[in-house]
Amino acid sequence: MPGRVKGYVLVVDDEPDVRQSFAFLLDACGILAVAAKHGQEALDIIRSHRPPAVILLDLRMPVVSGEQFLAERQADPVLAAIPIIVVSATADPTVRNRLPGVAAYYQKPADPAELLATVRQLLAAHAYTGDGQPAAVAENQTATS
């Protein structure tokens, strides 16, 4: 079994089967996954725990949609530093083009190997501190404290 990585991936999708599938895939590869059924639950998890290393985000969900989550993210420096992979059934390229700060976009059903490769790439590309925050955010908070 591969070694566990530092941090966790937050899987945000209103479909239970999708959440479970992504969580199983990540866990099988040594990556801790935490699930949220909509954007508000994701925000609650992030604000009450350490931030995730990566977020897998659906767009069409009840309560707070993926697009609303992304808008909220833009106003928060901690959230804005977290890489986001959108995994959505939405195929409209105009939707893709107006998503702020998204690292990658996959249309459902996403190829598991490609999705996992992108998650691993983002985990490797971002240095994380022991508290789960990206190093740049932790440095900014230290400098302003």
C-alpha positions in Angstrom: 0.0 0.0 0.0 1.4 3.5 -0.9 2.3 5.8 2.0 -0.2 8.3 3.2 0.2 11.8 2.0 0.1 14.9 4.2 -3.3 16.7 4.3 -6.5 15.5 2.8 -8.7 15.9 -0.3 -12.1 17.3 0.1 -14.6 15.7 -2.2 -17.7 17.9 -2.8 -20.6 16.3 -4.7 -24.3 15.9 -4.0 -24.4 12.4 -5.5 -23.5 9.8 -2.8 -22.2 7.3 -5.3 -19.8 9.8 -6.8 -18.5 10.9 -3.3 -18.0 7.3 -2.3 -16.2 6.4 -5.6 -13.8 9.3 -5.4 -13.1 8.6 -1.7 -12.5 4.9 -2.3 -10.1 5.8 -5.2 -8.1 8.3 -3.2 -8.0 6.1 -0.1 -6.8 3.1 -2.1 -3.9 5.3 -3.2 -3.0 6.5 0.3 -4.8 9.8 0.0 -7.2 10.7 2.8 -10.6 11.9 1.5 -13.2 13.8 3.4 -16.7 14.2 1.8 -19.2 17.0 1.7 -22.6 16.8 0.0 -22.7 20.5 -1.1 -20.7 23.7 -1.0 -22.0 24.9 2.3 -21.0 21.7 4.0 -17.6 22.0 2.4 -17.2 25.6 3.7 -18.2 24.4 7.2 -15.7 21.6 7.1 -12.9 23.9 5.9 -13.7 26.6 8.5 -13.9 24.2 11.4 -10.9 22.0 10.5 -7.6 22.5 8.8 -7.9 23.3 5.1 -7.7 20.4 2.6 -4.7 20.0 0.3 -7.0 19.8 -2.8 -10.7 20.1 -3.4 -12.7 18.0 -6.0 -15.8 20.1 -6.7 -19.0 19.4 -8.5 -20.8 22.5 -10.0 -24.5 21.6 -9.8 -25.5 21.0 -6.2 -28.2 22.1 -3.8 -27.8 24.6 -1.0 -24.5 26.1 -2.2 -23.5 25.2 -5.8 -19.9 24.8 -7.0 -20.0 28.2 -8.7 -21.2 29.8 -5.5 -18.4 28.0 -3.6 -15.9 29.4 -6.1 -17.2 32.9 -5.6 -16.9 32.6 -1.9 -13.4 31.2 -2.3 -12.2 34.3 -4.1 -12.9 36.5 -1.1 -11.0 34.2 1.4 -7.1 34.0 1.1 -7.0 30.6 2.8 -9.7 29.1 0.4 -8.1 30.9 -2.6 -4.8 29.1 -2.0 -6.4 25.6 -2.2 -6.2 24.0 -5.6 -9.5 23.0 -7.0 -10.4 20.3 -9.6 -13.9 20.6 -11.0 -15.6 17.3 -11.8 -18.9 18.1 -13.4 -21.5 16.8 -15.9 -21.6 20.3 -17.3 -20.1 20.2 -20.8 -20.7 23.9 -21.8 -17.3 25.5 -22.5 -18.6 28.9 -21.5 -19.1 27.6 -18.0 -15.5 26.2 -17.9 -14.1 29.6 -19.0 -15.8 31.6 -16.3 -14.6 29.5 -13.3 -12.1 31.5 -11.3 -8.9 29.8 -10.2 -9.7 26.2 -11.2 -6.6 24.1 -11.6 -8.3 21.4 -13.7 -11.7 20.5 -15.2 -13.0 17.0 -15.9 -16.4 16.2 -17.3 -18.2 13.3 -15.7 -17.6 10.5 -15.9 -14.0 11.4 -15.3 -11.3 8.9 -16.1 -10.0 7.7 -12.6 -6.4 7.4 -13.7 -6.3 10.9 -15.2 -8.1 12.4 -12.1 -5.8 10.6 -9.7 -2.7 11.8 -11.7 -4.0 15.4 -11.5 -4.6 15.1 -7.7 -1.1 13.7 -7.2 0.4 16.5 -9.4 -1.3 19.2 -7.3 -0.3 17.5 -4.0 3.3 17.4 -5.2 3.3 21.0 -6.6 2.1 22.6 -3.4 4.2 22.6 -0.3 2.1 22.2 2.9 3.0 23.1 6.4 2.2 20.9 9.4 -1.1 22.6 10.1 -2.4 21.8 6.6 -2.2 25.3 5.2 -0.3 26.0 2.1 3.1 27.4 3.0 2.5 30.8 1.2 -0.7 31.3 3.3 1.0 30.4 6.5 3.9 32.8 5.7 1.4 35.6 4.9 -0.5 35.0 8.2 2.8 35.1 10.1 3.9 38.3 8.4 0.7 40.0 9.2 0.3 38.8 12.8 
